[in-house]
Amino acid sequence: MSYYYNLTIFHIKRWIQPLLLIALFSYLPSQAQTTSTQTLRVVSYNIRHGLGLDNKIDFARLGTVIKSVMPDVVAVQEVDSSTTRANYTYGLGLIAKQIGYVDTYGPCIPYQTGKYGVGILSKKAPIRTRQVPLPGASEARTLLITEFDNYVFACTHLSLDEQERNKSATIIANTAAEYNKPFIVAGDWNAEPTSAFLTAMKKKFQILTDTSKPTFPANKPTDCIDYIAIYKDTPLEGGEMSATTDLTYVLNEPTASDHRPVMAKVTFTIPQPDWVTPFFMDAATTDGPRYDLQGRRINSTSGNGIFIQNGKKYIKR
């Protein structure tokens, strides 16, 4: 008796959950779309390892410049850690401590007695960080990525070689496509607004800064080579994201570094459907990458559960 009883209970458990879900979805209203908005103040700043045009290393001065903008996140380039030229200091950490931010370091190369690379300052601690290598024959380059609850922020300092920059554009776009959150990238791109690299970037990214405003050299700017941009094709549930620049300018700081910092206040609107799409899948029957509810890309053949694909939520059983 116990064998047949257990077998019956097994079949009931196997089928009762899908039946209950189907019944539930049959009474749900049609999918309605709401939106949420978020505004971020973003800064990009090449700090030349702390050395100003007056030949003084002054991280407190750089911290004061950054704090004056009250940014949410800052992309920082040319960051030394424990090198002789930076007096064996970790400049990003000193600035972070001064202004009360969290520092994330992305070393590119060993240099002198320490390291040299890029960094990110943020008001909140990221939930995940990673580095993606970028082309750089004469000097290794990197894309430093920090992921937060509602967006992803990346920093890079690109090669002086045009071919390497163009290859980087593809890598950056492919990396941004892995996330179903707004993806913002900023940095010293070593490219003019009319360059082939910027043309390639604009196919996938919306430039948020005013490219008519020069950022280098800091004392008498003539060239725009520092940028902030947002990925345009983010696969969000419920539709497409829209981003607007509420304010952007180049800070009038002629001495603290050889670059001037650039700021953009961006508001992005994210569509958010109210209900899970009542669609059950037995296998991978549609094309497109899948993401879990935390925005992480998952294996298309992974187990059962709720996932996001092509802007919609699905239940796989």
FIGU-556666 format. One record per residue (C-alpha): residue number from 0; x, z, y. Coordinates in steps of 0.1 Angstrom, whole numbers, plus 5000, padded with zeros to 4 digits. Example, Ala and Ser with C-alpha at 12.3 -4.5 7.8 and 13.67 -1.06 7.14 Angstrom:
// residues 2
0 | 5123 | 5078 | 4955
1 | 5137 | 5071 | 4989
END
This chain:
// residues 317
0 | 5000 | 5000 | 5000
1 | 5028 | 5009 | 5025
2 | 5044 | 4975 | 5020
3 | 5013 | 4955 | 5028
4 | 5005 | 4979 | 5057
5 | 5039 | 4975 | 5072
6 | 5037 | 4937 | 5068
7 | 5003 | 4937 | 5086
8 | 5016 | 4958 | 5115
9 | 5046 | 4934 | 5118
10 | 5024 | 4904 | 5122
11 | 5002 | 4922 | 5147
12 | 5032 | 4931 | 5168
13 | 5046 | 4896 | 5166
14 | 5014 | 4880 | 5180
15 | 4997 | 4906 | 5201
16 | 5022 | 4904 | 5230
17 | 5020 | 4867 | 5236
18 | 4982 | 4868 | 5233
19 | 4980 | 4896 | 5258
20 | 5002 | 4877 | 5282
21 | 4981 | 4846 | 5279
22 | 4950 | 4866 | 5285
23 | 4966 | 4882 | 5316
24 | 4977 | 4849 | 5331
25 | 4942 | 4834 | 5326
26 | 4928 | 4859 | 5351
27 | 4956 | 4857 | 5376
28 | 4949 | 4838 | 5408
29 | 4968 | 4805 | 5414
30 | 5003 | 4810 | 5425
31 | 5006 | 4818 | 5461
32 | 5037 | 4815 | 5482
33 | 5050 | 4840 | 5506
34 | 5083 | 4841 | 5525
35 | 5109 | 4866 | 5534
36 | 5134 | 4863 | 5562
37 | 5168 | 4878 | 5567
38 | 5191 | 4877 | 5597
39 | 5229 | 4880 | 5595
40 | 5256 | 4881 | 5620
41 | 5286 | 4863 | 5605
42 | 5322 | 4861 | 5619
43 | 5352 | 4841 | 5608
44 | 5386 | 4851 | 5621
45 | 5421 | 4840 | 5612
46 | 5442 | 4871 | 5622
47 | 5477 | 4857 | 5616
48 | 5487 | 4888 | 5596
49 | 5479 | 4909 | 5627
50 | 5504 | 4892 | 5650
51 | 5491 | 4884 | 5685
52 | 5504 | 4858 | 5709
53 | 5522 | 4886 | 5727
54 | 5542 | 4890 | 5695
55 | 5527 | 4925 | 5688
56 | 5512 | 4935 | 5655
57 | 5480 | 4953 | 5665
58 | 5453 | 4958 | 5639
59 | 5434 | 4983 | 5662
60 | 5431 | 4955 | 5687
61 | 5417 | 4931 | 5661
62 | 5393 | 4958 | 5649
63 | 5380 | 4962 | 5685
64 | 5374 | 4925 | 5688
65 | 5355 | 4923 | 5655
66 | 5334 | 4955 | 5662
67 | 5323 | 4940 | 5696
68 | 5303 | 4914 | 5678
69 | 5286 | 4939 | 5654
70 | 5287 | 4915 | 5624
71 | 5272 | 4921 | 5590
72 | 5301 | 4902 | 5573
73 | 5334 | 4889 | 5584
74 | 5356 | 4862 | 5567
75 | 5393 | 4871 | 5575
76 | 5422 | 4847 | 5569
77 | 5460 | 4852 | 5568
78 | 5458 | 4888 | 5555
79 | 5491 | 4905 | 5545
80 | 5494 | 4935 | 5522
81 | 5526 | 4955 | 5522
82 | 5548 | 4927 | 5536
83 | 5578 | 4933 | 5557
84 | 5565 | 4912 | 5586
85 | 5533 | 4933 | 5587
86 | 5554 | 4966 | 5587
87 | 5544 | 4972 | 5550
88 | 5507 | 4978 | 5560
89 | 5475 | 4966 | 5545
90 | 5459 | 4953 | 5577
91 | 5424 | 4945 | 5563
92 | 5421 | 4981 | 5551
93 | 5432 | 4995 | 5585
94 | 5406 | 4974 | 5603
95 | 5379 | 4984 | 5577
96 | 5387 | 5021 | 5582
97 | 5386 | 5017 | 5620
98 | 5352 | 5001 | 5622
99 | 5336 | 5017 | 5591
100 | 5333 | 4986 | 5569
101 | 5341 | 4978 | 5533
102 | 5371 | 4956 | 5527
103 | 5375 | 4931 | 5498
104 | 5409 | 4915 | 5494
105 | 5416 | 4881 | 5478
106 | 5454 | 4876 | 5474
107 | 5466 | 4841 | 5471
108 | 5504 | 4844 | 5468
109 | 5531 | 4870 | 5465
110 | 5549 | 4871 | 5498
111 | 5580 | 4890 | 5508
112 | 5575 | 4926 | 5495
113 | 5537 | 4922 | 5491
114 | 5509 | 4897 | 5490
115 | 5492 | 4872 | 5513
116 | 5457 | 4859 | 5512
117 | 5422 | 4862 | 5526
118 | 5397 | 4890 | 5529
119 | 5361 | 4900 | 5537
120 | 5347 | 4929 | 5557
121 | 5311 | 4939 | 5551
122 | 5288 | 4966 | 5563
123 | 5277 | 4972 | 5527
124 | 5296 | 4971 | 5495
125 | 5292 | 4939 | 5475
126 | 5276 | 4942 | 5441
127 | 5300 | 4917 | 5426
128 | 5332 | 4899 | 5437
129 | 5352 | 4870 | 5423
130 | 5379 | 4845 | 5432
131 | 5378 | 4807 | 5425
132 | 5412 | 4789 | 5427
133 | 5413 | 4760 | 5452
134 | 5439 | 4731 | 5454
135 | 5472 | 4740 | 5471
136 | 5504 | 4725 | 5459
137 | 5527 | 4740 | 5485
138 | 5506 | 4772 | 5489
139 | 5480 | 4785 | 5465
140 | 5445 | 4787 | 5480
141 | 5414 | 4806 | 5470
142 | 5377 | 4810 | 5475
143 | 5369 | 4847 | 5478
144 | 5332 | 4855 | 5469
145 | 5312 | 4886 | 5476
146 | 5277 | 4889 | 5463
147 | 5251 | 4911 | 5478
148 | 5214 | 4918 | 5469
149 | 5200 | 4889 | 5490
150 | 5229 | 4865 | 5497
151 | 5264 | 4855 | 5488
152 | 5292 | 4854 | 5513
153 | 5325 | 4835 | 5507
154 | 5358 | 4832 | 5526
155 | 5385 | 4806 | 5524
156 | 5416 | 4793 | 5541
157 | 5420 | 4757 | 5531
158 | 5451 | 4735 | 5526
159 | 5468 | 4715 | 5553
160 | 5467 | 4685 | 5530
161 | 5436 | 4663 | 5534
162 | 5433 | 4653 | 5497
163 | 5434 | 4689 | 5487
164 | 5408 | 4698 | 5512
165 | 5385 | 4671 | 5500
166 | 5389 | 4683 | 5464
167 | 5381 | 4718 | 5476
168 | 5348 | 4706 | 5491
169 | 5336 | 4696 | 5457
170 | 5347 | 4729 | 5441
171 | 5330 | 4750 | 5469
172 | 5297 | 4731 | 5465
173 | 5297 | 4734 | 5427
174 | 5304 | 4771 | 5430
175 | 5276 | 4776 | 5455
176 | 5252 | 4758 | 5431
177 | 5258 | 4786 | 5405
178 | 5238 | 4810 | 5427
179 | 5201 | 4812 | 5434
180 | 5207 | 4831 | 5466
181 | 5217 | 4819 | 5500
182 | 5254 | 4810 | 5499
183 | 5274 | 4813 | 5531
184 | 5310 | 4802 | 5534
185 | 5333 | 4807 | 5563
186 | 5369 | 4803 | 5572
187 | 5398 | 4784 | 5586
188 | 5393 | 4750 | 5571
189 | 5422 | 4732 | 5588
190 | 5400 | 4702 | 5595
191 | 5385 | 4686 | 5626
192 | 5348 | 4681 | 5629
193 | 5353 | 4643 | 5624
194 | 5374 | 4646 | 5593
195 | 5365 | 4633 | 5559
196 | 5364 | 4669 | 5546
197 | 5337 | 4679 | 5572
198 | 5317 | 4648 | 5563
199 | 5318 | 4658 | 5526
200 | 5309 | 4694 | 5534
201 | 5279 | 4683 | 5555
202 | 5263 | 4666 | 5525
203 | 5259 | 4700 | 5508
204 | 5262 | 4725 | 5536
205 | 5246 | 4731 | 5570
206 | 5272 | 4739 | 5596
207 | 5260 | 4770 | 5615
208 | 5287 | 4770 | 5642
209 | 5290 | 4747 | 5673
210 | 5317 | 4722 | 5663
211 | 5321 | 4711 | 5699
212 | 5337 | 4745 | 5708
213 | 5375 | 4747 | 5700
214 | 5389 | 4777 | 5682
215 | 5427 | 4770 | 5682
216 | 5451 | 4778 | 5697
217 | 5437 | 4810 | 5711
218 | 5453 | 4809 | 5745
219 | 5442 | 4774 | 5753
220 | 5419 | 4761 | 5725
221 | 5418 | 4724 | 5719
222 | 5408 | 4721 | 5682
223 | 5378 | 4732 | 5662
224 | 5391 | 4742 | 5627
225 | 5371 | 4774 | 5620
226 | 5336 | 4772 | 5606
227 | 5306 | 4790 | 5591
228 | 5282 | 4771 | 5569
229 | 5253 | 4777 | 5544
230 | 5246 | 4758 | 5512
231 | 5215 | 4736 | 5515
232 | 5205 | 4731 | 5479
233 | 5202 | 4767 | 5467
234 | 5178 | 4767 | 5437
235 | 5153 | 4794 | 5449
236 | 5121 | 4803 | 5432
237 | 5091 | 4789 | 5449
238 | 5107 | 4762 | 5470
239 | 5135 | 4754 | 5494
240 | 5153 | 4778 | 5517
241 | 5155 | 4770 | 5555
242 | 5182 | 4783 | 5578
243 | 5184 | 4784 | 5616
244 | 5212 | 4794 | 5639
245 | 5198 | 4819 | 5664
246 | 5231 | 4822 | 5683
247 | 5267 | 4810 | 5679
248 | 5298 | 4812 | 5701
249 | 5335 | 4814 | 5701
250 | 5348 | 4847 | 5713
251 | 5369 | 4847 | 5744
252 | 5399 | 4864 | 5729
253 | 5431 | 4847 | 5739
254 | 5458 | 4871 | 5727
255 | 5450 | 4891 | 5695
256 | 5457 | 4862 | 5672
257 | 5465 | 4825 | 5674
258 | 5429 | 4817 | 5665
259 | 5398 | 4827 | 5683
260 | 5370 | 4843 | 5662
261 | 5338 | 4824 | 5658
262 | 5303 | 4840 | 5653
263 | 5270 | 4828 | 5641
264 | 5237 | 4847 | 5639
265 | 5218 | 4830 | 5612
266 | 5182 | 4836 | 5599
267 | 5173 | 4822 | 5565
268 | 5137 | 4820 | 5552
269 | 5133 | 4824 | 5515
270 | 5100 | 4813 | 5497
271 | 5088 | 4839 | 5472
272 | 5059 | 4831 | 5448
273 | 5037 | 4861 | 5440
274 | 5033 | 4855 | 5403
275 | 5053 | 4845 | 5373
276 | 5046 | 4809 | 5362
277 | 5025 | 4813 | 5330
278 | 5046 | 4789 | 5310
279 | 5059 | 4797 | 5275
280 | 5090 | 4780 | 5261
281 | 5102 | 4778 | 5225
282 | 5135 | 4760 | 5234
283 | 5153 | 4744 | 5263
284 | 5127 | 4718 | 5271
285 | 5135 | 4712 | 5307
286 | 5167 | 4703 | 5326
287 | 5185 | 4724 | 5352
288 | 5205 | 4756 | 5353
289 | 5188 | 4789 | 5345
290 | 5192 | 4822 | 5363
291 | 5182 | 4858 | 5356
292 | 5162 | 4879 | 5381
293 | 5194 | 4891 | 5396
294 | 5205 | 4856 | 5405
295 | 5232 | 4852 | 5378
296 | 5235 | 4820 | 5359
297 | 5227 | 4824 | 5322
298 | 5232 | 4804 | 5291
299 | 5204 | 4779 | 5286
300 | 5202 | 4789 | 5249
301 | 5202 | 4827 | 5255
302 | 5175 | 4850 | 5242
303 | 5139 | 4856 | 5252
304 | 5127 | 4869 | 5285
305 | 5120 | 4859 | 5321
306 | 5142 | 4835 | 5339
307 | 5143 | 4811 | 5369
308 | 5147 | 4774 | 5366
309 | 5141 | 4746 | 5391
310 | 5126 | 4771 | 5415
311 | 5101 | 4786 | 5391
312 | 5099 | 4817 | 5369
313 | 5094 | 4812 | 5332
314 | 5088 | 4834 | 5301
315 | 5107 | 4824 | 5270
316 | 5095 | 4838 | 5237
END
